[in-house]
Amino acid sequence: MTTGLDDIRHEPTPMPPSLRRKAITTGIIGIVLLIPAALFDFTRFLANWLVLFAFVLSVGVGSLFLVGLEYTVRARWSVPFRRIWENMAALIPLSVILAVPLILGMHSLYEWTHADVVAGDHVLANKAAYLNIPFFLARLAVYFAVWLAFYRLFIRTSLKQDGTGDEDLTRLSIRVAPAFLILFAFTVTFAGIDLLMSLTPHWVSTMFGPAFAINAVVAGLAATVLVAVLLKMNGMLPERLRQDNFYNLGALLFAMNTFWCYMAFSQFMLIWYSNLPLEMTWYRARYENGWFIVSLSMIVVQFAVPFIALLSRSAKMNLERLRWVAIWVLVARFLDLYWIVLPSVPDATPFSWKDLWVPFVAVSIGIFVWIRRSSRAPLIPVRDPRLPAGLNFHL
Amino acid sequence: MSEPREIAGAVALYNTPDDLVVGVAAARDLGFTHIDVVSPYPLHGIDTVLDKKPSRLGYVALAAGVIGVTIAKSAQWWMSGVDYPLNVGGKPLFSWPAFIPVTFEIMVLCASIATVIGMIAFVNKLPQYGNSLLGSTFMRDLTSDKFGLVVDAADPKFQDTTVTLALSGPNVLGVELLYKTPTDRFFREQVMSVPFLLLLVAVAFASATATRVVWRYGGAVPPFTLMKHQQKLVPQNPSSLFADGLGMGQPVEGTVARELMPYRFANDPAGAETSLVNPMPLTQATLLRGEVRFNVFCQPCHGPRGEGNGSLTAKFPKAPSLQSKKVREWSDGRIYHVLTAGQNVMPSYAAQISRDDRWMIIHHLRAVQRSLNAPERDVP
């Protein structure tokens, strides 16, 4: 058994130039599609922007959650993958920029931002203490403050350790990580309520916020599993990093995706069962205007395919299988956010050319952030004291 | 030890897991195939060194889970959809979303039980009454800080002298032969003996009785309250909430029961005779319904053909025959009056038999009367 670290690259691994070309190509296609979409139907454009924002944010905070989770449970198998999570968490500061158009156009999306509507609506008037513009912006600021604070802390200690190898830095991260997980639960839950559930301010589901938080974890996990598998396939990760480590990634993806399905189904079943007019409206909107087939396909897209594809032990170790399941789950996460936001726009039918720009822009953003972050630091936390144990991990 | 002892295998002792891995590789190079290792704690990655195939337990769990899903879904479909159709909030009788939680639980239950049983049966190969390692002097070390390599006697390369030599590598602390232990004799003679089994039965009875006594008389506090014990109003039970102590309360004055229709001719049989007409159509359905109700309410006293010879004769005041000329000549309204208001000993049946049923019973009675007293024109 090799226990040394001679085969580890201590400098950043250059990404192939084709990756940058891909990012530029998708970015250009996205912007070309974006401009007519924005001119043609601005409300729908803003709704799609919210999808983009929620998706990018999900991947970012989900990745940061995985960093915090690793420190909290003191996992060793995931140490070689932690830098990937840290790099993808850089989508959080980027999300701040993405939030600006959303805030500027919030009157087109959020019914409760109109004072005259709220005044004439008994329910909204009662909710005005929470759903009002200053408090909404203050809450967003608090969420981002929490995420950015822990993002800076985790990333800085990790990068500093690359140079010094100071074990106290790991201890510091381990100490603060539990606090982050608790704050993560609150901030992401409320972010889901504020950004997505308040699109339909009359409708309430206590499961919505937690489901959004788990959605973020699944999205972050799927994106980083995809990156890890692609790096491994291109020989950029150490030879020694074996199937056992990838098995754990696959198992985590399998478990979290199934957990998300559990939460989504719990929300649906209780509302479907009680069949109360106030609660049914949200699902009713997803039965009409052609959305029914999209809703029905969720069972297969979100649950059946990833569940069956990752069920067996050998599937979780198979890099090819992991790659396409990670892509599938990422698309499914995107589709879910699309399905949450778009039917809340009046008279919106599914799958218009006006929505096509979103996935292109999202992929472009993801690749750009990855290239930028990975050019700054080695692909694995080279001086982490637990790295040898992580590289020699056996099931 | 008077019996000749049969060799079960050999065990070699090592100081560290790394020595053990080297020993396993050496033994495999020598062509041994029936090898296993003993360790005080799980050795991660040893499966690859031993070239063990992944456990098949997952398939047991999968099969049991699929069976659980099938059982749960079909049982709920049968119970709620077919055998005892239950309309819950206008949902379809077989409403699969509502059945998923139970299906999920039963799937987990089946899969976990099957996994435990499968582990005991297929992986641990129980019941075994002992293990030859237990007789080894190395056992003490193997359960604290040493690591063992075991070669089974079933190995084709196994010959005790060669094994001893082969395993005596540089890192081996010692090699010992293992002997089959006569442990199943212990099971046969000690465990399956009558006194021991009687003792088990006695312990079971004693503990059940003690539990019952403590539960019943010892003032034991139940671990949880049963759902039937709730602080709520129960119909027909007393309640301290109201001054009159009645759980249901009295109906408001002037309350009328649903479908109640006042009977105008309560004290006027002649009026009923002339004024009332049977409103029910004379069809096979009304006749059959009338027969059913007649057999429930009239037949016990009046007899199956209304001859006054029901099964309650001699236990109850004798009921008059309904085949008498008097009754045959009564109009339907007059008979309806008797059913509704009662006559002599017969009470009113207005509370038990609905209005329509009473009229249908009269249809049936007419058919019964005609069966025994047919007019001549009925003869073909």
HADDOCK unambig.tbl for C-alpha pairs under 7 A between the chains (distance, minus, plus):
assign (segid A and resid 269 and name CA) (segid B and resid 97 and name CA) 6.31 0.50 0.50
assign (segid A and resid 269 and name CA) (segid B and resid 98 and name CA) 6.78 0.50 0.50
assign (segid A and resid 394 and name CA) (segid B and resid 44 and name CA) 5.29 0.50 0.50
assign (segid A and resid 394 and name CA) (segid B and resid 45 and name CA) 5.08 0.50 0.50
assign (segid A and resid 395 and name CA) (segid B and resid 44 and name CA) 5.87 0.50 0.50
assign (segid A and resid 395 and name CA) (segid B and resid 45 and name CA) 6.43 0.50 0.50
